[in-house]
Each structure stands twice: as C-alpha cells, then as structure tokens.
Amino acid sequence: MSEKLYPDYGHPDGIGATPWFSQRNGKLYPDYGHPDGIGASPWFSIRGNKVYPDFGHPEGIGASPWFTIKNGKLVPDFGHPDGIGATPWFAIR
C-alpha cells in the first residue's frame, strides 16, 4: 500500500479529506483528490527528507526542493514558489 498526502492547514485550500498525492517508490503521483485528477507521471521525487519537482510537474524537473519532510508533514522549502514556510502544506497518512 502506498502512503497518501493530504492537504494540511498551511495549504492554500486548507485541510483536505481526500488525498492529493500517492507515494510510490520515492515518487509522488497526483491522486483522486488532486484538482487535475489521478496522474500517471510523478509530480515530485523524494530524496532523503527533501521533495523536488519531477518531470510530470507542470513546471518540469526542479533542482531546488519545494518541500522538506518534517514529522510526517511537507513544509515549503526554498525552491517553493512561495518560499520557505513554517506551516505544512501536506500531511502523510
């Protein structure tokens, strides 16, 4: 079974009850709760505790991390368009 990522209290849309992403083999794929629906291409890759845009992301592959994983949450990092943040955008469940 894959882990799911749900919008958390720092996300612009607020806390969500449906998963936006599914984690499989170190990649994050859009899930049924994502506004674009289920996706076959990964939007993000996980490397250690950092999350980078991957080839399926609308902005393409990124060299800077968009998120850092802290205590089961994804918090915006310096590569994120909104910059570093203190509140989590996604919760891993």
N, CA, C and O atoms as a DFTB+ gen file, in Angstrom:
372 C
 N C O
     1  1       0.838      -1.180       0.000
     2  2       0.000       0.000       0.000
     3  2       0.884       1.245       0.000
     4  3       1.908       1.283       0.682
     5  1       0.493       2.248      -0.755
     6  2       1.267       3.479      -0.811
     7  2       0.771       4.482       0.232
     8  3      -0.380       4.438       0.666
     9  1       1.667       5.379       0.618
    10  2       1.275       6.451       1.525
    11  2       0.562       7.520       0.716
    12  3       0.811       7.685      -0.478
    13  1      -0.324       8.241       1.379
    14  2      -1.093       9.301       0.740
    15  2      -0.737      10.642       1.375
    16  3      -0.398      10.712       2.557
    17  1      -0.817      11.699       0.579
    18  2      -0.580      13.050       1.072
    19  2      -1.869      13.849       0.968
    20  3      -2.484      13.949      -0.093
    21  1      -2.254      14.410       2.098
    22  2      -3.495      15.181       2.204
    23  2      -3.168      16.646       2.470
    24  3      -2.258      16.935       3.248
    25  1      -3.890      17.584       1.842
    26  2      -3.669      18.986       2.163
    27  2      -3.822      19.227       3.665
    28  3      -4.745      18.715       4.299
    29  1      -2.899      20.017       4.221
    30  2      -2.895      20.300       5.646
    31  2      -3.197      21.785       5.871
    32  3      -3.487      22.510       4.919
    33  1      -3.131      22.231       7.108
    34  2      -3.603      23.570       7.459
    35  2      -2.818      24.712       6.827
    36  3      -3.323      25.833       6.779
    37  1      -1.604      24.474       6.341
    38  2      -0.847      25.518       5.670
    39  2      -1.137      25.621       4.175
    40  3      -0.719      26.580       3.526
    41  1      -1.844      24.647       3.632
    42  2      -2.169      24.631       2.204
    43  2      -3.161      25.750       1.881
    44  3      -4.062      26.016       2.676
    45  1      -3.012      26.408       0.732
    46  2      -3.931      27.495       0.380
    47  2      -5.411      27.089       0.361
    48  3      -6.286      27.918       0.612
    49  1      -5.688      25.812       0.064
    50  2      -7.077      25.331       0.051
    51  2      -7.523      24.805       1.407
    52  3      -8.664      24.368       1.554
    53  1      -6.637      24.840       2.401
    54  2      -6.985      24.342       3.733
    55  2      -6.839      22.834       3.843
    56  3      -6.354      22.169       2.927
    57  1      -7.264      22.317       4.973
    58  2      -7.182      20.876       5.243
    59  2      -8.115      20.135       4.307
    60  3      -9.255      20.549       4.091
    61  1      -7.622      19.029       3.749
    62  2      -8.419      18.247       2.808
    63  2      -8.669      16.834       3.307
    64  3      -7.852      16.251       4.021
    65  1      -9.816      16.300       2.913
    66  2     -10.210      14.951       3.326
    67  2      -9.866      13.898       2.279
    68  3      -9.959      12.701       2.549
    69  1      -9.469      14.337       1.082
    70  2      -9.103      13.387       0.024
    71  2      -7.633      13.594      -0.352
    72  3      -7.140      14.722      -0.328
    73  1      -6.936      12.516      -0.698
    74  2      -5.502      12.625      -0.982
    75  2      -5.210      13.323      -2.306
    76  3      -5.839      13.049      -3.328
    77  1      -4.257      14.213      -2.259
    78  2      -3.800      14.890      -3.474
    79  2      -2.697      14.100      -4.158
    80  3      -2.565      14.150      -5.381
    81  1      -1.899      13.369      -3.379
    82  2      -0.785      12.604      -3.952
    83  2      -0.684      11.233      -3.302
    84  3      -1.054      11.048      -2.143
    85  1      -0.171      10.266      -4.078
    86  2       0.179       8.936      -3.580
    87  2       1.676       8.771      -3.770
    88  3       2.229       9.154      -4.800
    89  1       2.331       8.192      -2.757
    90  2       3.778       7.948      -2.821
    91  2       4.016       6.506      -3.230
    92  3       3.530       5.571      -2.595
    93  1       4.781       6.348      -4.311
    94  2       5.185       5.023      -4.772
    95  2       6.637       5.100      -5.209
    96  3       6.995       5.897      -6.076
    97  1       7.475       4.259      -4.598
    98  2       8.885       4.155      -4.999
    99  2       9.602       5.505      -5.014
   100  3      10.363       5.800      -5.936
   101  1       9.357       6.314      -3.995
   102  2      10.051       7.589      -3.885
   103  2       9.544       8.684      -4.794
   104  3      10.183       9.727      -4.932
   105  1       8.398       8.456      -5.415
   106  2       7.791       9.442      -6.314
   107  2       6.385       9.774      -5.813
   108  3       5.720       8.931      -5.210
   109  1       5.937      11.006      -6.066
   110  2       4.586      11.437      -5.684
   111  2       3.760      11.670      -6.944
   112  3       4.097      12.497      -7.792
   113  1       2.665      10.911      -7.039
   114  2       1.774      10.969      -8.197
   115  2       0.451      11.613      -7.798
   116  3      -0.055      11.338      -6.710
   117  1      -0.128      12.471      -8.658
   118  2      -1.436      13.028      -8.343
   119  2      -2.455      11.909      -8.106
   120  3      -2.497      10.920      -8.837
   121  1      -3.272      12.091      -7.069
   122  2      -4.276      11.098      -6.690
   123  2      -5.675      11.670      -6.960
   124  3      -5.795      12.785      -7.470
   125  1      -6.715      10.930      -6.628
   126  2      -8.080      11.313      -6.980
   127  2      -8.558      12.610      -6.335
   128  3      -9.516      13.208      -6.826
   129  1      -7.932      13.066      -5.259
   130  2      -8.319      14.324      -4.637
   131  2      -7.665      15.541      -5.261
   132  3      -8.066      16.674      -4.991
   133  1      -6.663      15.314      -6.093
   134  2      -5.944      16.418      -6.743
   135  2      -6.876      17.097      -7.756
   136  3      -7.642      16.411      -8.432
   137  1      -6.827      18.426      -7.873
   138  2      -7.689      19.111      -8.842
   139  2      -7.551      18.612     -10.281
   140  3      -8.512      18.671     -11.048
   141  1      -6.354      18.117     -10.658
   142  2      -6.149      17.588     -12.013
   143  2      -6.490      16.107     -12.126
   144  3      -6.383      15.532     -13.210
   145  1      -6.898      15.482     -11.030
   146  2      -7.233      14.062     -11.043
   147  2      -6.002      13.174     -10.940
   148  3      -4.886      13.651     -10.736
   149  1      -6.226      11.890     -11.082
   150  2      -5.151      10.900     -10.978
   151  2      -4.187      11.079     -12.145
   152  3      -4.602      11.257     -13.290
   153  1      -2.892      11.030     -11.835
   154  2      -1.880      11.203     -12.872
   155  2      -0.967      10.004     -12.988
   156  3      -0.688       9.320     -12.004
   157  1      -0.498       9.754     -14.221
   158  2       0.400       8.625     -14.470
   159  2       1.868       9.009     -14.348
   160  3       2.731       8.137     -14.252
   161  1       2.160      10.318     -14.350
   162  2       3.543      10.786     -14.252
   163  2       3.776      11.423     -12.884
   164  3       2.894      12.106     -12.362
   165  1       4.953      11.206     -12.300
   166  2       5.231      11.776     -10.981
   167  2       5.412      13.292     -11.035
   168  3       6.101      13.826     -11.905
   169  1       4.782      13.959     -10.092
   170  2       4.956      15.406      -9.969
   171  2       6.158      15.736      -9.106
   172  3       6.784      16.781      -9.285
   173  1       6.490      14.846      -8.163
   174  2       7.597      15.102      -7.242
   175  2       8.409      13.830      -7.010
   176  3       7.892      12.720      -7.136
   177  1       9.696      14.006      -6.667
   178  2      10.570      12.909      -6.226
   179  2      11.032      13.223      -4.820
   180  3      11.267      14.378      -4.463
   181  1      11.158      12.157      -4.023
   182  2      11.634      12.292      -2.651
   183  2      13.087      11.844      -2.612
   184  3      13.425      10.736      -3.030
   185  1      13.941      12.730      -2.101
   186  2      15.365      12.399      -1.920
   187  2      15.721      12.759      -0.485
   188  3      15.852      13.932      -0.134
   189  1      15.875      11.729       0.335
   190  2      16.105      11.967       1.766
   191  2      14.859      12.578       2.373
   192  3      13.779      11.992       2.301
   193  1      15.000      13.758       2.974
   194  2      13.827      14.432       3.540
   195  2      13.425      15.635       2.686
   196  3      12.683      16.502       3.146
   197  1      13.911      15.688       1.446
   198  2      13.589      16.784       0.521
   199  2      12.712      16.270      -0.611
   200  3      12.820      15.116      -1.027
   201  1      11.834      17.154      -1.106
   202  2      10.898      16.807      -2.172
   203  2      11.098      17.797      -3.324
   204  3      10.967      19.009      -3.156
   205  1      11.421      17.239      -4.504
   206  2      11.749      18.046      -5.684
   207  2      10.706      17.843      -6.787
   208  3      10.161      16.747      -6.918
   209  1      10.416      18.887      -7.587
   210  2       9.539      18.694      -8.752
   211  2      10.155      17.680      -9.710
   212  3      11.365      17.673      -9.935
   213  1       9.312      16.838     -10.264
   214  2       9.750      15.803     -11.205
   215  2       9.178      16.114     -12.590
   216  3       8.517      17.136     -12.772
   217  1       9.429      15.237     -13.564
   218  2       9.073      15.514     -14.957
   219  2       7.570      15.668     -15.202
   220  3       7.184      16.300     -16.185
   221  1       6.715      15.114     -14.347
   222  2       5.272      15.245     -14.545
   223  2       4.709      16.560     -14.023
   224  3       3.562      16.902     -14.310
   225  1       5.500      17.289     -13.268
   226  2       5.047      18.566     -12.695
   227  2       4.877      19.593     -13.816
   228  3       5.678      19.618     -14.750
   229  1       3.843      20.444     -13.737
   230  2       3.641      21.442     -14.798
   231  2       4.855      22.352     -15.043
   232  3       5.044      22.833     -16.160
   233  1       5.668      22.589     -14.023
   234  2       6.859      23.432     -14.196
   235  2       8.105      22.622     -14.529
   236  3       9.191      23.185     -14.668
   237  1       7.959      21.309     -14.658
   238  2       9.081      20.455     -15.024
   239  2       9.966      20.094     -13.845
   240  3       9.657      20.409     -12.696
   241  1      11.063      19.432     -14.146
   242  2      12.011      18.974     -13.131
   243  2      12.681      20.186     -12.488
   244  3      13.074      21.132     -13.170
   245  1      12.804      20.137     -11.161
   246  2      13.426      21.240     -10.440
   247  2      14.683      20.813      -9.715
   248  3      14.784      19.686      -9.230
   249  1      15.643      21.727      -9.645
   250  2      16.909      21.450      -8.965
   251  2      16.867      21.819      -7.489
   252  3      17.729      21.399      -6.717
   253  1      15.864      22.605      -7.092
   254  2      15.749      23.040      -5.696
   255  2      14.520      22.393      -5.057
   256  3      13.487      22.247      -5.711
   257  1      14.625      22.007      -3.789
   258  2      13.494      21.340      -3.132
   259  2      12.314      22.279      -2.891
   260  3      12.475      23.411      -2.434
   261  1      11.146      21.782      -3.206
   262  2       9.916      22.535      -2.931
   263  2       9.445      22.302      -1.505
   264  3       8.836      23.184      -0.900
   265  1       9.724      21.115      -0.963
   266  2       9.270      20.770       0.385
   267  2      10.370      20.051       1.154
   268  3      11.258      19.425       0.575
   269  1      10.283      20.161       2.482
   270  2      11.072      19.350       3.403
   271  2      10.086      18.515       4.197
   272  3       9.037      19.012       4.607
   273  1      10.415      17.246       4.418
   274  2       9.556      16.370       5.221
   275  2       9.995      16.486       6.672
   276  3      11.143      16.201       7.013
   277  1       9.052      16.914       7.531
   278  2       9.312      17.059       8.974
   279  2       8.145      16.459       9.734
   280  3       7.008      16.909       9.597
   281  1       8.426      15.445      10.534
   282  2       7.403      14.828      11.385
   283  2       6.135      14.444      10.616
   284  3       5.022      14.708      11.068
   285  1       6.317      13.821       9.455
   286  2       5.173      13.355       8.674
   287  2       4.414      14.447       7.958
   288  3       3.272      14.241       7.546
   289  1       5.037      15.620       7.800
   290  2       4.397      16.753       7.119
   291  2       5.348      17.294       6.056
   292  3       6.566      17.180       6.197
   293  1       4.802      17.878       5.002
   294  2       5.600      18.536       3.977
   295  2       5.472      20.042       4.156
   296  3       4.390      20.617       4.040
   297  1       6.620      20.664       4.444
   298  2       6.690      22.102       4.700
   299  2       7.423      22.750       3.526
   300  3       8.444      22.220       3.087
   301  1       6.933      23.890       3.000
   302  2       7.611      24.537       1.873
   303  2       9.073      24.852       2.174
   304  3       9.418      25.324       3.257
   305  1       9.931      24.575       1.174
   306  2      11.364      24.823       1.272
   307  2      11.729      25.959       0.317
   308  3      10.847      26.543      -0.312
   309  1      13.026      26.278       0.202
   310  2      13.450      27.456      -0.550
   311  2      13.143      27.392      -2.044
   312  3      13.086      28.434      -2.696
   313  1      12.944      26.198      -2.602
   314  2      12.622      26.088      -4.020
   315  2      11.150      26.311      -4.330
   316  3      10.779      26.474      -5.492
   317  1      10.317      26.319      -3.310
   318  2       8.871      26.513      -3.491
   319  2       8.603      27.932      -3.973
   320  3       9.260      28.868      -3.517
   321  1       7.640      28.116      -4.896
   322  2       7.349      29.468      -5.396
   323  2       6.990      30.476      -4.296
   324  3       7.240      31.671      -4.455
   325  1       6.414      30.013      -3.193
   326  2       6.074      30.913      -2.082
   327  2       7.219      31.065      -1.081
   328  3       7.089      31.802      -0.104
   329  1       8.335      30.376      -1.315
   330  2       9.477      30.448      -0.410
   331  2       9.339      29.503       0.773
   332  3       8.395      28.717       0.855
   333  1      10.288      29.596       1.677
   334  2      10.307      28.745       2.867
   335  2       9.110      29.077       3.742
   336  3       8.775      30.244       3.941
   337  1       8.473      28.039       4.259
   338  2       7.312      28.234       5.122
   339  2       7.436      27.445       6.407
   340  3       8.230      26.510       6.507
   341  1       6.640      27.834       7.385
   342  2       6.666      27.153       8.687
   343  2       5.457      26.250       8.879
   344  3       5.459      25.390       9.760
   345  1       4.425      26.436       8.063
   346  2       3.216      25.624       8.227
   347  2       3.140      24.580       7.112
   348  3       3.434      24.885       5.956
   349  1       2.749      23.355       7.454
   350  2       2.745      22.265       6.475
   351  2       1.638      22.376       5.438
   352  3       0.488      22.690       5.745
   353  1       2.023      22.112       4.223
   354  2       1.052      22.079       3.133
   355  2       0.405      20.705       3.009
   356  3      -0.753      20.599       2.606
   357  1       1.151      19.642       3.355
   358  2       0.616      18.280       3.226
   359  2       0.962      17.450       4.452
   360  3       2.008      17.628       5.078
   361  1       0.050      16.536       4.777
   362  2       0.268      15.557       5.851
   363  2       0.343      14.179       5.198
   364  3      -0.443      13.862       4.305
   365  1       1.296      13.366       5.652
   366  2       1.455      11.997       5.130
   367  2       0.644      11.071       6.035
   368  3       0.797      11.073       7.256
   369  1      -0.213      10.289       5.409
   370  2      -1.010       9.298       6.175
   371  2      -0.965       7.963       5.473
   372  3      -1.564       6.997       5.944
